[in-house]
Amino acid sequence: MQIYADNAATTALSPKVLEAMTPYLTEIYGNPSSLYRIGATAKDAVEEARQTVANLIGAKNANEIYFTSGGSEADNWAIKGVCKMLKDKGKNHIITSKFEHHAVLHVCEKLAKEGFEVTYLDVYDDGLVRAEDVKNAIRDNTALVTIMYANNEIGTIQPIAEIGKICREAGVLFHTDAVQAVCNTPINVEEECIDLLSLTAHKFHGPKGIGALYIRRGVRVETLIDGGAQERSRRAGTENVAGIVGLAKAMELSISTMQERNQRLTKMRDRLIDGLLNIEKSRLNGSHDHRLPGNVNMCFEGIEGESLLLSLDLKGVSASSGSACTSGSLDPSHVLLSLGLPHEIAHGSLRLSFSDDNTEEDIDYILKIVPEIVAYLRSFSPLWDKIKND
Ligand SMILES: *Cc1c(COP(=O)(O)O)cnc(C)c1O
């Protein structure tokens, strides 16, 4: 049995998306900036995709959507682009949280070296940031608040509308890394007072290497790439036409089936969580209620997450212990540590993330093998010997 349960890392390309992209990888190869027909046809496809993405996140205008190479680029651009514009106005303070993706955290660390002050908000043990804490952290010199929509490791969905309202009232710009949230929970940038939003296609069955940044009209952001006039002269370079078409198609397909899928995934997720909690000294990381439908993140005391992952792989299950960036190193995840978990517990974590492609049979199989593997690994763990009787 082969089960892919790492959809928070990336998803399989949907065959329908590939079909929509294929003409733009073959006969319609024209440059969108050209005037002849195959160029104009490509240009039309890009602009239609831009309109689709705008509609699907509730943006007022298609020209508020800028295509990028993915989520990391969108995060970098949003944060650096806004901060560099506002620094001259004396605004040199950023508010973020301790459990952001590295594409946000490392950007903030870099800006800190360039003279920005960064406030890293605490995350509570339920895996949520408090809007009240954002409010209390805002100062006269705050340039930007950047808080992720849904966390990539523990799947917790943050109070984005509340944070947006606070920022709007305080006159501070608000960016959200919505890479995990888009297509998994309803989003509306107008209603939620979001000024900048990052998304990437490969997290919802689109192709890799294409994403978008929503920039509200009137928000000033430094140019990312100087060159031609593409993306309203703010990010030059010939457009990734097939990728852009694929992104819009994947988003359209995924959002049109979201409600039904979320009901199905929530049932599967909860059955899996309930089953895994029967393992002694196990815990669910992050709030159960404010959680992406496809995310399960658990800790099992007395074992190493890495050993668990390798054993699962041998039995055909692809899972993760956290983010792709931390796996491969033995440091516990910064996300789990931010929830206040001790190092030795954070080490024994497992993230299973599901998509439309997963079935109830997958859950049955995982529920059968995880308790066996955990018991086996614990049988020769000196750590487990010490904690089992606590
Ligand atoms: C995957 C991910 C990113 C990075 O997106 P890429 O398209 O791989 O650059 C950023 N933020 C979050 C929350 C993610 O899950």
The ligand as an SDF file (V2000), in Angstrom:
LIG
                    3D

 15 15  0  0  0  0  0  0  0  0999 V2000
    4.9220   25.8590    1.4630 C   0  0  0  0  0  0  0  0  0  0  0  0
    4.8610   27.1120    2.2410 C   0  0  0  0  0  0  0  0  0  0  0  0
    5.5670   28.2610    1.8400 C   0  0  0  0  0  0  0  0  0  0  0  0
    6.5320   28.2500    0.6850 C   0  0  0  0  0  0  0  0  0  0  0  0
    5.9070   28.1850   -0.5600 O   0  0  0  0  0  0  0  0  0  0  0  0
    6.7980   27.8290   -1.8560 P   0  0  0  0  0  0  0  0  0  0  0  0
    5.8660   27.9680   -2.9880 O   0  0  0  0  0  0  0  0  0  0  0  0
    7.2630   26.4230   -1.6480 O   0  0  0  0  0  0  0  0  0  0  0  0
    7.9100   28.8080   -1.8880 O   0  0  0  0  0  0  0  0  0  0  0  0
    5.4020   29.4190    2.5670 C   0  0  0  0  0  0  0  0  0  0  0  0
    4.5840   29.4550    3.6230 N   0  0  0  0  0  0  0  0  0  0  0  0
    3.8950   28.3890    4.0570 C   0  0  0  0  0  0  0  0  0  0  0  0
    2.9840   28.5090    5.2200 C   0  0  0  0  0  0  0  0  0  0  0  0
    4.0080   27.1750    3.3740 C   0  0  0  0  0  0  0  0  0  0  0  0
    3.3330   26.1210    3.8150 O   0  0  0  0  0  0  0  0  0  0  0  0
  1  2  1  0
  2  3  1  0
  2 14  2  0
  3  4  1  0
  3 10  2  0
  4  5  1  0
  5  6  1  0
  6  7  2  0
  6  8  1  0
  6  9  1  0
 10 11  1  0
 11 12  2  0
 12 13  1  0
 12 14  1  0
 14 15  1  0
M  END
$$$$
